[in-house]
């Protein structure tokens, strides 16, 4: 395990001095890796705070390029980045934040086999995508290898956040998403408030840190719902569905 340098001990002092979050937990972060899928508003926020918090390695997955309509909420990009691959621009921005961070990039759409192979190489997966089909694919692949998934979604002035660890009797993302229906609106159709995606992206980073370092109580088996129009925070319990086509007993072998 890589040890923290004197410079790192100074840099992360405010985290290390948290009650219950010590040098050992900061060292765990240094030796941990996260796979972030989607570099829109959520992915920009999540990757920025994981980089700044001292994570050792990030892999960024996105096959899109930067457009002008991204700039109001995707905070790693500037006007000079328009038409460039998001993964390349994000990598440079994150290296500027933390030169000790190792960053890999993938700018192609992955099938299940390639995604599973990539998931196996990381300690935690963060879903920052913006469509239901991709979220379902990520959940399906994470379940197969039992790799913890931090899932976030935002639209209009509302956001959802949950953590899936795929332990026995715990739900998967599909246990929740089957309630949504197939015709899901997107931010392109309905809009989204810029600070909202930063808010949820940073919370995804926070949940990832909690899981990696076993600090606090992650949102496992719970769904956090925030309506920022009224600033109402609500939680519901997410239960394993006996007929779930992903994680039911008939599909675990």
N, C-alpha and C positions, 0 to 999 in steps of 0.2 A: 504493500500500500504506500502510495506517495505521501510524504509528510508535508505539512504546511511550512513554507519559508517564513522568515522573520517579516518580510514585506507583506505576505499574505495575512499573517497574524494581526498586523497593524491595519491592513485594508478592511478585514472583516470583523474588526473589534466589536462593532455595535451588534452584530449577530452573536458573536461568541459570548458576550456579556449578558445575553438573555438568560433568564432563569430556566435551567434545564437544557439549554442549547449551548454546548461547550465546544472545546477544541476538537474533541472526537467527532462530533456531528459535523462540524465544518470540514473536517478531514474526509468524512464520508462523502460530502458534496463534491469535494475535489476529485474523488475517485469514482464518481458516478457519471452516467451518460443518459441523455434524454433524446428521444426521437420526436421532433415536432413536425406534424403533418398539416400543411396549410400555412402560408405566410401572408394572410390578410391581416385584418385588424387584431384578431385574437393572437395569431402567431407572432406578430410584431411585438405585442405587449408581453407575451409569455417568454419569448426568447430573450428580450431585453433584460427582464428581471432575473432570469436564470443565469444569464451571462454576468450580470452585475453582482449576483449573490455568491458566485464562486463555484458554480458547477464546472466539472472538468471537461466534459465533451458534449457537444450538440450535433445532431444531424438534422438538417433542414430539408424538407421535401415539399416542392411546389414546382409545377411546370408552366406557370403563368409568367407574364412580363408585367412590369409596372405601367399603369396608365394614369392619366391625370385625375380620373375620378377616384383613384385609390388614396390620393395624397391627404385628404382631410382626416383620415383615421388610421392609416397604416404608417406609423410614425418612424419607421426605419428608412423611408424613402424620401427623396427630394425631387424637385423638378428635373434635375440633371439625370435622374435615373429612369426617366420615362423610356419605355421600349426595351429596357434591359431586363434580364431574368431576375426575378425577385430573389432567388437563392443567392445569386452572386452579389447583389447589392446588400442584402441582409448580412451576408457573411462579413463583408468589409466593415459595415457599420458596427457589428458586434465585436469584431477584432479591435476596433478603435475603442470600445468600452472596456474590453478585458483581453490583453495580449496573451494571457496564459491559457485562454480558452481554445480547445481544439474543436474545429468545425469541419464537418463533411457536408456536402450538398448533393441533392438528387433532383434533377429537373425534368424527369419523365414520369408519366403516369404508370403506376405499378400494378401488375396483376397479383393475385393472391399469393402465389408461390414466392415471388420476389419480395412482396411486402412482409410475409412471414419470416423470410430469411433476414430481412433488415430488423424486424422487431426483436428477433432473438439476440441481436447484438447490443441491445440497449436495456437499461435498468427500468425505464418507465417510458410510456408513450403518451403524448399529449395531442389530442384531436382538436385542431383549430380550423377544420374545414367548414364549408358553408352549404353543404348539400347532404340530404339524407342518405343517398345511395353510397357515398364515400364513407360516411359515418358507420353505416351498417357493415361495409367491408372491413373497416378498421376494427370494429368490435368483433367480428367473426374471426379475424386473424389473431387478435389479442387473446381471444378465448382459447383458441387451439393450442397456444403455448403458455397460457395462464400468466400473461404479462400485464401488469397494472396499467389501466387506461384512465387518464383524466380528460373528461369530456365537457366542453363548453359550447354554448350557442347563444347568439344574440340576434335580435330583430327589433325594429322600431325603437321602443324604449324599454324593452324587456330582455332578460337574460336567464339562462339555465346553467347549472353547474352540478356535476356529480363525479364520483370516483368509482371505478369498477375493478375489483381485485380478483374476481373469478374463483373465489373460494367456495367450498361446498355450501349449498343452501343460500348463496348470495346471488343477486340478480346480475344480468348482463345488460348492455345498452338496449338490446332488442326487447327485453322485458318491459322497458319503458317506452321505446319508440313505436311499438305496435299500436299504442294508444293514439298516435298522432294522425294516422291516416296517410294515404299515399300522396295526396296533392298538397305538398308543403310549399308555402310561399317563401321567397328568398328576399334578401336585402335589396336586390336590384328592383324587385317589384314593389316593395313596401317601404324601403329606406331603413336607415339605422342611424342613431345618434353617435357621433364620433367618440366622445369620452366613454360611452358604454362599452365599446369593444376593448378599450384600454383597461377599464375596470375589471372586466371578466378575464382578459388575458393575464393580468397580474395575479388574479385569484387562482387561475390555473397554475401559474408558476408557484404560488404559495402552497397549493395542495400537493404539487409534485415534491417540493422540498419537505413537506410534512411526511409524505409517504417514504421518501428515500431515507430520511433520518429518524423515522419513527418518533416524530415530535408532534404532540397534540393529537387530535382526533380528526382524521380525514372524513370527507363526505361519502364514505362507503355506505351503500344501502339507503342513502338519502339524496333527495333532489332539492337543491337550493334554487328558489325562484325569486327574482327581484324585478319589481315594476318601478322603474326610476321616475316615471311620471308622477307617482305619489310617494316614492321611496318606501314602498311596502316590501318587507322581506318575509318570505314564507318558506317552510320546509315541508316536504311530504316524504313518507317512507316508501321506498321502492322495494317491492318484494319479487322474489323469483317466481316466474310464471311456469306452472307445471307443463304447459304445452308449448313453451318457447321453442322455436325451431332452431335456435342456436345453442342454448345451454340446458335444455331439458335432459332428463336422465337417458332418454333414447338416443341422444346425440353426443354423449360424452365419451364414448368408447372409440 
